[in-house]
Structure formats: C-alpha cells, structure tokens
Amino acid sequence: MARVTLYGRPGCHLCDDARTVIQRVCADLGEQYEEFSIEGDADLMHTYGELIPVTLVDGKQHDYWRVSESRLRTALTA
C-alpha cells in the first residue's frame, strides 16, 4: 500500500518537480507512492485546484506547491 499520494495535473512543472523528489525519497526508503490527476474530477479540482501539487502522507495532507525532501523523509521515518 502506498504511503505517499501525489495529486497534480499533466503539464504542471511543479508537479514534475514534486514527482522527482517523491520518487527519490520513496526509492531510498523502500516506500511506494501513487499519483492522481485532478483533471476531470470536479471534487478534486475543488479541493486541490489552486494548491497542486499536493502531497499526502498516510492519507493526510503533507505539502502543497513544493515538496520538501527533508520533511518528507522525516514523515516517512517517524
């Protein structure tokens, strides 16, 4: 089961940056992540539209706009 969730949309450069950090941290720690596009989902657009990329750890919002590698590592190892 993935502990990290990334919400974003295609063509979002901040989402690309967030994905890179998430991939690196998850690979280093042996964790999985999942990614969902908010595009085409009215509820997700309403919830996250102005905040993407949004990162959740264990189902709780962790970061938005930018992903802090150190904060993500700490959250996954705490």
Secondary structure as GFF3:
##gff-version 3
##sequence-region A 1 78
A	DSSP	beta_strand	4	8	.	.	.	ID=ss1
A	DSSP	alpha_helix	13	29	.	.	.	ID=ss2
A	DSSP	beta_strand	33	37	.	.	.	ID=ss3
A	DSSP	alpha_helix	42	48	.	.	.	ID=ss4
A	DSSP	beta_strand	54	57	.	.	.	ID=ss5
A	DSSP	beta_strand	60	64	.	.	.	ID=ss6
A	DSSP	alpha_helix	69	77	.	.	.	ID=ss7
###
